[in-house]
Amino acid sequence: MMNISIFLSYPKPYTKKQEEFVVKLSQYLESRGLKPRTLGITDYDMDAPLTAIRRLMMESNGLITIAFRRAFIEKGSGKPKSDNEYDISNQWLTSPYSHIEPAMAFQIGLPILIFRESGVIADGILEQGVTGLYMPEINLDNEINYFDSQEWIQVIGKWEGHVRAVVQNKGCPPKLY
């Protein structure tokens, strides 16, 4: 079976459950003939990060981002001291690359799938509807295995179909009409 290169983007896991999620996701992808590639893990580059990301993106046929919890906001507010102030206490931020990399993939037309860990603020590209695609929220504190859920089966199946279409289309000559 041909290994189809895909870009797997995630902040460095710092909990055992985050690590386990990456391992299970990678194992699933590999079992389907997809080769997950992550900058600094499977691929290394001496250029500036955005240049390296773009190069790897151009070699990929799809992108999965896992927006893991990264920084906790114990007490905070958005748009402070304004009429539009809102509370962001007890929420999480993820890595900026969890916004940057899917946006780059979207701009070049790659199929993207974003998993947002529960509690991570849904802003930027992580906001529902921004890319026009469904964005699963994963709860790693839940003991139920996400990879056995109907949501997983349906979402990954649809994304994988788009990835395989990219591979197919890359081999076709451009259409002039």
N, C-alpha and C positions, 0 to 999 in steps of 0.2 A: 504494500500500500504506500502511495506517495505521501510524504510528510508535507502538509500544507502549513506554511509559516503564518503564525498569528502573533500579534503584539499583546503581551499580557502585562498590564500596568497596575502597580499597587505600591503604596508606601511600605517600607520595611516593617513587617509584622513585629509587634512587641509583646503579644500575648500568645499563649499556646493555641488557643482557639483560632486566632488569625492565621498562625502558621499552618494548622491543620486544614483550614479552608483552602489555602493556596495549594497545599499538597494534593488534596482531593480534587480540586478543580484541574490542576495540571495533569493528574493521572487520568481523569475523565477525558480531557482534550487529547492526550496521547493515545488513549484507547480508540479514539475516533479518527486517528490519522492526522491530527492537528499538532503542530509543533509550537508550543508556547515559547516565546522569546521575550526576555526582560532585560533591559539595559542594566548592567552591573551584576547580573546573575548569570545569564547565558551568553550575553554579548557585551563586549567592552569596546570603548571608543575613546580616543585621546582628544577629539574635538570638543568644542563647547557643547553643553548638554542639549540645547535645542537642535543643533546640527546633527548630533548623534541620534536623537529621537527621530528626526525627519528621515535620516538614512534608513533606520530600522523600520520605520513606518512604510517607506516606499517598497521595502522588501516583503511586507506583510500583506495578508489578504483580509484581515479583520482585526478588531481590537476588543479586548475585554479589560475593563478597569474595575478594580475593587477599591472603593473609597472607604478605607478603614478609618476607624477612630484614631486620631493622632494627638490632638491637644484638647484638654477639657476646659470649658469656661464655667467656673464655679458661680460667678456672679457677673453679669454683663448686660449691656443693652445696645441695640442697634439704633442709629440715628439719635443719639442722646441729646437731651435738652431741645427737642423739636416737637412739633405737633404729631409727628409720625414715629415717635419713639416706640420701640418694642423690646420685649424681654428676650434675651438669649442665654439666660442662666441655665446651668445644668445641661448644656448641650456640647457637642463635640465639633471640632474642625478636622478636616483631613488634609493631606498634602496638597499644595497648589498644583502639583503634577497630575492629580486626579481630576483637575479641571482642564489643564493645558493639553494633555495627551489625547483625551477624547475629542476635544475641539479641533486639534490638528488632524485627527483621523476623519472627522466629519467633513472638514474642508476638502479632503482629497477623495471623498466618496466611499470610504471604507465602512463596512458594517460595524457598528459599535454596540456594545452591551455593557452597561454600567450597573454594578452591584453597589449599593450604598449601605454601609453598616448602620443599624438603627442608632439613632441619637445624633448622627452627623447632620449638620445643618444642610437643608435642601436648598442651596442657593447656587447661582451660576449655572454651570452645565448640569449640576446635580438636581436642579429644580424640575419637577415633573412637567413633561410636555415641551421642554426647550428643544430637544432634538427630534421630537415627534415620535419617540419610541418609549415603550414601557420600561420603567427602571425599577427592578426589584429592590426591596429593602430587606436586608438579611439581619436576623437577630442571632448573633453567635452565642448569646446566653441561653437560648432555647435548646433544650436537649434533643428536640426532634431533628432528624437528619435532613437538612434542606435538599440534599441531592436525591432524596426519595420523593420529594413533593411534586405535585402536578404543575405548580408554577415553574419549577426548575425544568422539568421535562418539556413543557411547552415553549418556554422562553429560549432555552439553549437550542432546541430543535429548529426554531424559526431563524435564530441568528446563524446557526451552522448552515442552513440552506442558503442564506445570503452569502456567506463566505464561499461556499462551493460555487455559487453563481459568479462571484468575482474571479475565481480561478478559471472557470470556463470562459468568461468574457475576455480575460487578459490574452487568451490565445486567438481571439478573433480579430480580423483586420478591422480598421475603423470604417464606419459607415459614412458615406458622403451624402446621404439623403435621409 
